[in-house]
Amino acid sequence: MIYTQIKEVKVYRNSAVIRRYGTAALKQGANELILSGMSGSADPDSLRLFFPEGILGTDVQILSLTAAGQALPSRETQAQIEEIESRMATLKTVEELWIKNGDFTEKEAGSMEALESYLQMLPKKLEALRAEKKTCAEKLEALKKLRETQLQQEGMRVVRLTLESSADREAAFEMEYADQAAYWYGAYELHASAQATEIRVISRARIIQNTGEDWKNVKFTLYTGNPTARQEIPSLGKRVLRFLAPAAARAAAASMPMIVADTLDADIAAPKMAMSAAAEEDADTMTGFTLAGARTVISGAAGTVAELKTETVPADIRVVCVPPLDDSAFLAAFIKTADWPLKPSSAKIYLNGNYCGEIYVSPDLTQEKFTLSLGRDEHVSVSRKEIRVKTEDLLLKGQKRKTSEYEIRIGNLKAQPVTVTVWDQIPVSAEKQIVVVCTEKDGAALDEPTGKLTWELTVPGNTTVTKRLAYTVTYPKDKVPNETVIRG
């Protein structure tokens, strides 16, 4: 049997293509070979073999090791391990006997010559025994590593084939196959500080594989595509409008599987990332990145992390407060949507190098900018207090008018000044008979369609700034307005 080694692995979002290499000693004419190393999770239909010119391969079969009529090398290795372990046990016993026999305190006195002779021999004998024990231990460790490798190989499948060679020769060959027991996913970090004007976005990849074989010192290329995703171009159907006819109640149709499939395809679409620690390759429909150096990925482990790229994104970083909803202040970054390099994904947040939590970032592509929360800022205090509520009748008009007034206090607990954006709101009328008027906004900008008020403040160190908000709601006195909050 010819053992093969992994040369290169191309990892996709939901699969991998593994390329192995080996050397075969061929005789002129027909040669029946067995090649090791095809994982049990590999797609047998994806197998490809590459041999030099002048060699013709036929009758290719994929089998288990025992089905191919091969003995299991690990059994012979195990026998050698047991033999060495037995020898080490014997050496230990002999060493203990020599030490015990060297203790003459509980024995009848012998001749002085015999005592001196034994004591002279004891150090040399113990040294020889311990040297042999050390040699055995080194052999045992090497054999156990060999057995581990052999067990991995024996758990895999082999390729049996016939090669026709025009002459006796040593032929180097390569074997390639696809395996869905491996994948990679992106892991992202966002680094910022309150004084910064940009955010550092660090992109990494975590490579995971469960093929049953450790990939040691292998060249890796990561691809942003997914060959296992369906490749059919969607087909547009005809959209027909009819009036909805009343129908008897019945169970809903089970259409979820189709929706789930579409959602999964969208989720695994990878962001296009340029990686500074890798050589970029344009692969037509996707982008590939070859990692620098050789890597090791252990089967069944938590995976190996590879550094991809660090880039900076301009950002306006400031404190944001939303007093009607939360009495906390948040450090936030205002970013141009077009500048953001990632598709919707989770990212870990670090402020001045300290871990502050995790956030899911999904910018609204229809907006020019988006706001990215970097966590709560305990150095800024926020309070909102209702200081007046009054409802009065407008007798001549048959209406009621409700007046609401609020006091908002923003405190800076730091010695340095801080820039704060404060968001509040007044209700917006959806009825002609309900009239809302903002009577006091204390310098805030009012977006009338949404009722959103925005204060842009610079709060000096160790200072509290107070703002007031007041509005009236006028409506027919025989009706009661109902307020509904619409998010988004």
Disulfide bonds with the S-S distance in Angstrom:
none
